[in-house]
Amino acid sequence: MKKKELKIKREMTAETAGEILQDLISSFKEGTVCIQDGDEFVTLRPGGTVEVAIEAAEKKGKQKLEISLTWRETIPEEKDEREFRISCEEPKVETPEYAPGTEPDSSND
């Protein structure tokens, strides 16, 4: 699969950054994160085990917080292609119950 990448770096208010983080959290919980910038976008589908790395630093009045989330793309389980079964036991089949006098007519066989 071809690598699809989108990098965004912008200055914004702390309030706007918080709103973006809330959008990220909501999307992550829903299972699909689509990040778009203009006509470019990358859609991610987090699932399974997620590796979380957090780095916080402060130096000469500048503060930095890096959060990294990494996971492997989950492959949907393949549906069993066999639509039949071989067994030494007969399946339990429920027979419909009919009201007296409403049984299907078997004399037409």
DSSP file (Angstrom, degrees, kcal/mol; ACC not computed):
  #  RESIDUE AA STRUCTURE BP1 BP2  ACC     N-H-->O    O-->H-N    N-H-->O    O-->H-N    TCO  KAPPA ALPHA  PHI   PSI    X-CA   Y-CA   Z-CA
    1    1 A M              0   0    0      0, 0.0     2,-0.1     0, 0.0     3,-0.0   0.000 360.0 360.0 360.0 135.5    0.0    0.0    0.0
    2    2 A K        -     0   0    0      1,-0.1     2,-0.3     0, 0.0     0, 0.0  -0.424 360.0-107.9 -68.7 139.1    1.3    3.4   -0.9
    3    3 A K        -     0   0    0     -2,-0.1     2,-0.5     1,-0.0    -1,-0.1  -0.507  32.3-164.8 -70.7 130.7    2.2    5.6    2.0
    4    4 A K        +     0   0    0     -2,-0.3     2,-0.4    -3,-0.0    38,-0.0  -0.982  15.0 174.0-118.8 124.6   -0.3    8.5    2.5
    5    5 A E        -     0   0    0     -2,-0.5     2,-0.4    36,-0.0    36,-0.1  -0.973  17.9-174.7-137.7 145.2    0.9   11.2    4.8
    6    6 A L        -     0   0    0     -2,-0.4     2,-0.5    34,-0.0    36,-0.0  -0.975   6.1-170.0-140.5 123.7   -0.3   14.6    5.9
    7    7 A K        -     0   0    0     -2,-0.4     2,-0.4    30,-0.1    -2,-0.0  -0.963   4.6-176.4-117.6 130.3    1.7   17.0    8.1
    8    8 A I        +     0   0    0     -2,-0.5     2,-0.4     2,-0.0    -2,-0.0  -0.991   7.6 170.4-127.3 130.2    0.1   20.1    9.6
    9    9 A K        +     0   0    0     -2,-0.4     2,-0.3     2,-0.0    -2,-0.0  -0.927  17.4 145.8-141.3 114.0    1.9   22.7   11.6
   10   10 A R        -     0   0    0     -2,-0.4     2,-0.4     2,-0.0    -2,-0.0  -0.976  44.8-117.0-144.8 154.7    0.2   26.0   12.5
   11   11 A E        +     0   0    0     -2,-0.3     2,-0.3     6,-0.0    -2,-0.0  -0.790  45.7 151.5 -91.6 140.2    0.1   28.5   15.3
   12   12 A M        -     0   0    0     -2,-0.4    -2,-0.0     0, 0.0     2,-0.0  -0.949  47.5 -77.0-156.5 170.2   -3.3   28.9   17.1
   13   13 A T     >  -     0   0    0     -2,-0.3     4,-2.3     1,-0.1     5,-0.2  -0.319  41.2-114.9 -70.8 159.0   -4.7   29.8   20.4
   14   14 A A  H  > S+     0   0    0      1,-0.2     4,-2.3     2,-0.2     5,-0.1   0.865 118.1  56.1 -61.1 -35.7   -4.6   27.3   23.3
   15   15 A E  H  > S+     0   0    0      2,-0.2     4,-1.9     1,-0.2    -1,-0.2   0.927 108.1  46.0 -63.4 -45.5   -8.5   27.2   23.1
   16   16 A T  H  > S+     0   0    0      2,-0.2     4,-2.2     1,-0.2    -2,-0.2   0.902 111.4  52.6 -64.2 -41.1   -8.5   26.3   19.4
   17   17 A A  H  X S+     0   0    0     -4,-2.3     4,-2.2     1,-0.2    -1,-0.2   0.901 108.2  51.8 -60.9 -40.3   -5.8   23.6   20.0
   18   18 A G  H  X S+     0   0    0     -4,-2.3     4,-2.2     2,-0.2    -1,-0.2   0.885 107.6  51.9 -62.5 -39.6   -8.0   22.2   22.8
   19   19 A E  H  X S+     0   0    0     -4,-1.9     4,-2.3     2,-0.2    -1,-0.2   0.893 108.9  50.4 -64.0 -40.1  -11.0   22.0   20.4
   20   20 A I  H  X S+     0   0    0     -4,-2.2     4,-2.3     2,-0.2    -2,-0.2   0.909 109.5  50.8 -64.7 -41.5   -8.9   20.1   17.9
   21   21 A L  H  X S+     0   0    0     -4,-2.2     4,-2.5     2,-0.2    -2,-0.2   0.888 108.9  51.7 -63.2 -38.4   -7.8   17.7   20.6
   22   22 A Q  H  X S+     0   0    0     -4,-2.2     4,-2.6     2,-0.2    -2,-0.2   0.906 109.2  50.4 -63.2 -41.7  -11.5   17.2   21.6
   23   23 A D  H  X S+     0   0    0     -4,-2.3     4,-2.5     1,-0.2    -2,-0.2   0.905 110.6  50.2 -61.1 -41.4  -12.3   16.5   17.9
   24   24 A L  H  X S+     0   0    0     -4,-2.3     4,-2.7     2,-0.2    -2,-0.2   0.920 110.6  48.8 -63.0 -45.2   -9.4   14.0   17.8
   25   25 A I  H  X S+     0   0    0     -4,-2.5     4,-2.4     2,-0.2    -2,-0.2   0.932 112.6  47.7 -61.4 -47.0  -10.7   12.2   21.0
   26   26 A S  H  X S+     0   0    0     -4,-2.6     4,-1.6     1,-0.2    -2,-0.2   0.929 114.5  45.7 -61.1 -46.2  -14.2   12.0   19.7
   27   27 A S  H  X>S+     0   0    0     -4,-2.5     5,-1.5     1,-0.2     4,-1.0   0.903 111.3  53.0 -64.0 -41.5  -13.1   10.6   16.3
   28   28 A F  H ><5S+     0   0    0     -4,-2.7     3,-0.7     1,-0.2    -1,-0.2   0.912 108.9  49.3 -60.8 -44.3  -10.7    8.2   18.0
   29   29 A K  H 3<5S+     0   0    0     -4,-2.4    -1,-0.2     1,-0.2    -2,-0.2   0.828 107.9  54.7 -65.3 -31.8  -13.5    6.8   20.2
   30   30 A E  H 3<5S-     0   0    0     -4,-1.6    -1,-0.2    -5,-0.2    -2,-0.2   0.680 115.6-117.6 -75.1 -17.8  -15.8    6.4   17.1
   31   31 A G  T <<5S+     0   0    0     -4,-1.0     2,-0.4    -3,-0.7    -3,-0.2   0.449  85.9  82.6  96.9   0.3  -13.1    4.3   15.5
   32   32 A T      < -     0   0    0     -5,-1.5     2,-0.5    13,-0.2    13,-0.2  -0.977  50.3-173.8-140.6 126.3  -12.3    6.6   12.5
   33   33 A V  E     -A   44   0A   0     11,-3.2    11,-3.4    -2,-0.4     2,-0.6  -0.963   5.2-175.6-120.3 113.1  -10.0    9.6   12.4
   34   34 A C  E     -A   43   0A   0     -2,-0.5     2,-0.5     9,-0.3     9,-0.2  -0.942   4.7-167.2-111.2 117.0  -10.0   11.6    9.2
   35   35 A I  E     -A   42   0A   0      7,-2.8     7,-2.2    -2,-0.6     2,-0.4  -0.914  12.0-177.0-106.8 124.5   -7.5   14.5    9.1
   36   36 A Q  E     +A   41   0A   0     -2,-0.5     2,-0.3     5,-0.2     5,-0.2  -0.956  20.7 177.6-128.7 139.1   -8.1   16.9    6.3
   37   37 A D  E >  S-A   40   0A   0      3,-2.8     3,-1.7    -2,-0.4     2,-0.3  -0.871  71.6 -51.6-138.2 103.0   -6.2   20.0    5.1
   38   38 A G  T 3  S-     0   0    0     -2,-0.3    -1,-0.0     1,-0.3     0, 0.0  -0.544 122.7 -17.8  67.5-126.8   -7.7   21.5    2.0
   39   39 A D  T 3  S+     0   0    0     -2,-0.3     2,-0.3    -3,-0.1    -1,-0.3   0.547 122.2  89.0 -87.8  -9.2   -8.1   18.7   -0.6
   40   40 A E  E <   +A   37   0A   0     -3,-1.7    -3,-2.8     2,-0.0     2,-0.3  -0.687  51.8 160.8 -93.2 142.6   -5.6   16.4    1.1
   41   41 A F  E     -A   36   0A   0     -2,-0.3     2,-0.4    -5,-0.2    -5,-0.2  -0.992  26.9-155.4-154.9 157.2   -6.7   13.9    3.8
   42   42 A V  E     -A   35   0A   0     -7,-2.2    -7,-2.8    -2,-0.3     2,-0.5  -0.997  13.5-154.3-133.1 130.1   -5.7   10.8    5.6
   43   43 A T  E     -A   34   0A   0     -2,-0.4     2,-0.3    -9,-0.2    -9,-0.3  -0.926  12.9-172.5-109.3 126.2   -8.2    8.4    7.2
   44   44 A L  E     -A   33   0A   0    -11,-3.4   -11,-3.2    -2,-0.5    -2,-0.0  -0.886  14.0-159.9-117.2 147.3   -7.1    6.3   10.1
   45   45 A R        -     0   0    0     -2,-0.3    29,-0.5   -13,-0.2   -13,-0.2  -0.780  15.5-158.2-128.1  87.7   -9.0    3.5   11.8
   46   46 A P        +     0   0    0      0, 0.0     2,-0.3     0, 0.0     4,-0.1  -0.363  28.7 140.0 -67.5 142.7   -7.5    2.8   15.3
   47   47 A G        +     0   0    0     25,-0.2    25,-0.2     2,-0.2     2,-0.1  -0.977  40.3  22.3-169.9 167.8   -8.2   -0.5   16.8
   48   48 A G  S    S-     0   0    0     -2,-0.3     2,-0.4    23,-0.1    25,-0.0  -0.416 111.6  -1.4  68.8-139.1   -6.7   -3.3   18.8
   49   49 A T        -     0   0    0     -2,-0.1    23,-0.5    23,-0.1     2,-0.5  -0.717  67.2-158.8 -90.8 134.3   -3.7   -2.4   20.9
   50   50 A V        -     0   0    0     -2,-0.4     2,-0.5    21,-0.1    21,-0.2  -0.947   9.5-142.6-116.5 129.7   -2.5    1.2   20.8
   51   51 A E  E     -B   70   0B   0     19,-3.4    19,-2.3    -2,-0.5     2,-0.5  -0.803  19.9-162.2 -89.2 127.4    1.0    2.3   21.8
   52   52 A V  E     -B   69   0B   0     -2,-0.5     2,-0.4    17,-0.2    17,-0.2  -0.944  11.0-179.2-115.7 127.9    1.0    5.6   23.6
   53   53 A A  E     -B   68   0B   0     15,-2.5    15,-2.9    -2,-0.5     2,-0.4  -0.996   3.2-175.0-126.0 128.8    4.1    7.8   24.0
   54   54 A I  E     -B   67   0B   0     -2,-0.4     2,-0.4    13,-0.2    13,-0.2  -0.987   2.2-177.3-126.2 130.4    4.0   11.1   25.8
   55   55 A E  E     -B   66   0B   0     11,-2.6    11,-3.0    -2,-0.4     2,-0.4  -0.994   0.9-177.0-129.0 127.6    6.9   13.5   26.1
   56   56 A A  E     +B   65   0B   0     -2,-0.4     2,-0.3     9,-0.2     9,-0.2  -0.977   8.8 170.5-124.9 137.6    6.8   16.7   28.1
   57   57 A A  E     -B   64   0B   0      7,-2.5     7,-2.6    -2,-0.4     2,-0.4  -0.993  18.0-166.5-146.9 151.3    9.6   19.3   28.3
   58   58 A E  E     +B   63   0B   0     -2,-0.3     2,-0.3     5,-0.2     5,-0.2  -0.992  17.2 162.6-138.8 130.0   10.3   22.8   29.5
   59   59 A K  E >   -B   62   0B   0      3,-2.7     3,-2.1    -2,-0.4    -2,-0.0  -0.919  66.4 -21.0-153.0 121.5   13.4   24.8   28.6
   60   60 A K  T 3  S-     0   0    0     -2,-0.3     3,-0.1     1,-0.3    -1,-0.0   0.879 126.8 -46.1  48.4  49.3   14.0   28.6   28.9
   61   61 A G  T 3  S+     0   0    0      1,-0.2     2,-0.5     0, 0.0    -1,-0.3   0.424 115.8 112.7  79.9  -2.8   10.4   29.5   29.0
   62   62 A K  E <   -B   59   0B   0     -3,-2.1    -3,-2.7     2,-0.0     2,-0.3  -0.902  48.3-164.5-106.3 130.6    9.4   27.3   26.1
   63   63 A Q  E     -B   58   0B   0     -2,-0.5     2,-0.4    -5,-0.2    -5,-0.2  -0.857   4.7-171.5-115.1 149.8    7.2   24.3   26.8
   64   64 A K  E     -B   57   0B   0     -7,-2.6    -7,-2.5    -2,-0.3     2,-0.4  -0.999  10.2-174.0-144.3 137.1    6.5   21.3   24.6
   65   65 A L  E     -B   56   0B   0     -2,-0.4     2,-0.5    -9,-0.2    -9,-0.2  -0.984   7.8-173.7-132.0 121.0    4.1   18.4   24.7
   66   66 A E  E     -B   55   0B   0    -11,-3.0   -11,-2.6    -2,-0.4     2,-0.5  -0.963   0.7-173.9-117.0 130.9    4.4   15.5   22.2
   67   67 A I  E     -B   54   0B   0     -2,-0.5     2,-0.4   -13,-0.2   -13,-0.2  -0.990   2.5-173.4-124.3 127.7    1.8   12.8   22.0
   68   68 A S  E     -B   53   0B   0    -15,-2.9   -15,-2.5    -2,-0.5     2,-0.5  -0.984   4.8-173.0-125.0 129.0    2.3    9.8   19.7
   69   69 A L  E     +B   52   0B   0     -2,-0.4     2,-0.4   -17,-0.2   -17,-0.2  -0.986  10.9 177.6-120.4 126.0   -0.3    7.1   19.1
   70   70 A T  E     +B   51   0B   0    -19,-2.3   -19,-3.4    -2,-0.5     2,-0.3  -0.987   7.2 153.8-133.0 138.7    0.7    4.0   17.1
   71   71 A W        -     0   0    0     -2,-0.4     2,-0.3   -21,-0.2   -21,-0.1  -0.974  40.1-106.6-153.9 164.0   -1.2    0.9   16.1
   72   72 A R        -     0   0    0    -23,-0.5     2,-0.2    -2,-0.3   -25,-0.2  -0.742  43.6-102.7 -93.0 143.7   -1.3   -1.8   13.4
   73   73 A E        -     0   0    0     -2,-0.3     2,-0.4     1,-0.1    -1,-0.1  -0.480  39.0-126.6 -64.8 129.2   -4.1   -1.7   11.0
   74   74 A T        -     0   0    0    -29,-0.5    -1,-0.1    -2,-0.2   -26,-0.0  -0.634  14.7-141.6 -82.4 135.5   -6.6   -4.4   12.0
   75   75 A I        -     0   0    0     -2,-0.4     3,-0.1     1,-0.0    -1,-0.0  -0.850  25.7-114.4 -96.5 124.6   -7.5   -6.9    9.3
   76   76 A P        -     0   0    0      0, 0.0     2,-0.1     0, 0.0     3,-0.0  -0.262  37.2-101.3 -58.3 141.3  -11.1   -7.9    9.4
   77   77 A E        -     0   0    0      1,-0.1     2,-0.3    -3,-0.0    -3,-0.0  -0.399  39.8-113.7 -63.9 137.8  -11.7  -11.5   10.2
   78   78 A E        -     0   0    0     -3,-0.1     2,-0.2    -2,-0.1    -1,-0.1  -0.535  28.3-118.7 -75.9 138.0  -12.4  -13.6    7.2
   79   79 A K        -     0   0    0     -2,-0.3     2,-0.4     1,-0.1    -1,-0.1  -0.514  34.9-100.0 -73.9 141.0  -15.9  -15.0    7.0
   80   80 A D        -     0   0    0     -2,-0.2    -1,-0.1     1,-0.2     0, 0.0  -0.480  30.6-157.1 -62.6 119.5  -16.0  -18.8    6.9
   81   81 A E        +     0   0    0     -2,-0.4     2,-0.5     2,-0.0    -1,-0.2   0.680  65.0  98.3 -76.9 -16.5  -16.5  -19.6    3.2
   82   82 A R        +     0   0    0      1,-0.2    -2,-0.1     2,-0.0     0, 0.0  -0.596  45.0 177.7 -75.3 122.9  -18.0  -23.0    4.0
   83   83 A E        +     0   0    0     -2,-0.5     2,-0.3     2,-0.0    -1,-0.2   0.329  62.2  62.6-104.6   5.8  -21.8  -22.8    3.9
   84   84 A F        -     0   0    0      2,-0.0     2,-0.4     0, 0.0    -2,-0.0  -0.808  65.5-149.6-126.8 169.7  -22.3  -26.5    4.6
   85   85 A R        -     0   0    0     -2,-0.3     2,-0.5     2,-0.0    -2,-0.0  -0.997   3.5-155.1-141.2 142.7  -21.5  -28.8    7.4
   86   86 A I        +     0   0    0     -2,-0.4     2,-0.3     2,-0.0    -2,-0.0  -0.984  32.7 146.8-119.1 128.4  -20.7  -32.5    7.7
   87   87 A S        -     0   0    0     -2,-0.5    -2,-0.0     2,-0.1     0, 0.0  -0.959  55.7-123.6-153.0 164.1  -21.4  -34.2   10.9
   88   88 A C  S    S+     0   0    0     -2,-0.3     2,-0.4     2,-0.1    -1,-0.0   0.427  93.2  74.5 -90.9  -0.2  -22.5  -37.5   12.4
   89   89 A E  S    S-     0   0    0      0, 0.0    -2,-0.1     0, 0.0     0, 0.0  -0.909  81.1-124.4-116.9 140.4  -25.4  -35.8   14.1
   90   90 A E        -     0   0    0     -2,-0.4     2,-0.1     1,-0.1    -2,-0.1  -0.561  34.9-111.8 -76.0 143.4  -28.6  -34.5   12.6
   91   91 A P        -     0   0    0      0, 0.0     2,-0.8     0, 0.0    -1,-0.1  -0.411  28.6-109.5 -72.4 153.4  -29.3  -30.9   13.3
   92   92 A K        -     0   0    0     -2,-0.1     2,-0.5     2,-0.0     0, 0.0  -0.763  39.7-170.2 -83.8 113.6  -32.2  -30.0   15.6
   93   93 A V        -     0   0    0     -2,-0.8     2,-0.4     2,-0.0    -3,-0.0  -0.913  19.1-130.7-109.6 127.8  -34.8  -28.5   13.3
   94   94 A E        -     0   0    0     -2,-0.5    -2,-0.0     1,-0.0     3,-0.0  -0.640  18.1-144.5 -79.3 129.4  -37.8  -26.8   14.8
   95   95 A T        -     0   0    0     -2,-0.4     2,-0.1     1,-0.0    -1,-0.0  -0.807  22.0-115.8 -93.7 129.8  -41.1  -27.9   13.3
   96   96 A P        -     0   0    0      0, 0.0     2,-0.5     0, 0.0    -1,-0.0  -0.390  26.3-131.7 -64.7 139.7  -43.7  -25.3   12.9
   97   97 A E        -     0   0    0     -2,-0.1     2,-0.3     6,-0.0    -3,-0.0  -0.799  22.0-159.5 -94.3 131.5  -46.8  -26.0   15.0
   98   98 A Y        -     0   0    0     -2,-0.5     5,-0.1     6,-0.0     3,-0.1  -0.824  22.0-110.0-110.4 149.2  -50.1  -25.6   13.3
   99   99 A A    >   -     0   0    0     -2,-0.3     3,-2.3     1,-0.1     4,-0.2  -0.451  57.1 -78.6 -68.7 148.7  -53.5  -25.1   14.8
  100  100 A P  T 3  S+     0   0    0      0, 0.0    -1,-0.1     0, 0.0     0, 0.0  -0.220 120.6  17.7 -51.8 134.1  -55.8  -28.1   14.5
  101  101 A G  T 3  S+     0   0    0     -3,-0.1    -2,-0.1     3,-0.0     0, 0.0   0.439 107.9  85.3  84.3  -0.1  -57.2  -28.4   11.0
  102  102 A T    <   +     0   0    0     -3,-2.3    -3,-0.1     2,-0.1     3,-0.1   0.250  53.9 129.3-116.1  12.1  -54.6  -26.0    9.5
  103  103 A E  S    S-     0   0    0     -4,-0.2    -6,-0.0    -5,-0.1     3,-0.0  -0.350  70.7 -96.1 -64.5 146.7  -51.8  -28.5    8.8
  104  104 A P        -     0   0    0      0, 0.0     2,-0.6     0, 0.0    -1,-0.1  -0.343  41.5-107.6 -61.7 145.8  -50.4  -28.3    5.2
  105  105 A D        -     0   0    0      1,-0.1     3,-0.4    -3,-0.1    -3,-0.0  -0.658  35.3-179.2 -78.2 116.8  -52.0  -30.9    2.9
  106  106 A S    >   +     0   0    0     -2,-0.6     3,-1.0     1,-0.2    -1,-0.1   0.361  63.6  88.3 -98.0   5.4  -49.4  -33.6    2.2
  107  107 A S  T 3  S+     0   0    0      1,-0.2    -1,-0.2     2,-0.1    -2,-0.0   0.585  74.6  70.5 -78.5  -9.6  -51.7  -35.6   -0.2
  108  108 A N  T 3         0   0    0     -3,-0.4    -1,-0.2     1,-0.2    -2,-0.1   0.435 360.0 360.0 -84.9   0.2  -50.5  -33.5   -3.2
  109  109 A D    <         0   0    0     -3,-1.0    -1,-0.2     0, 0.0    -2,-0.1   0.497 360.0 360.0 -71.3 360.0  -47.1  -35.1   -3.1
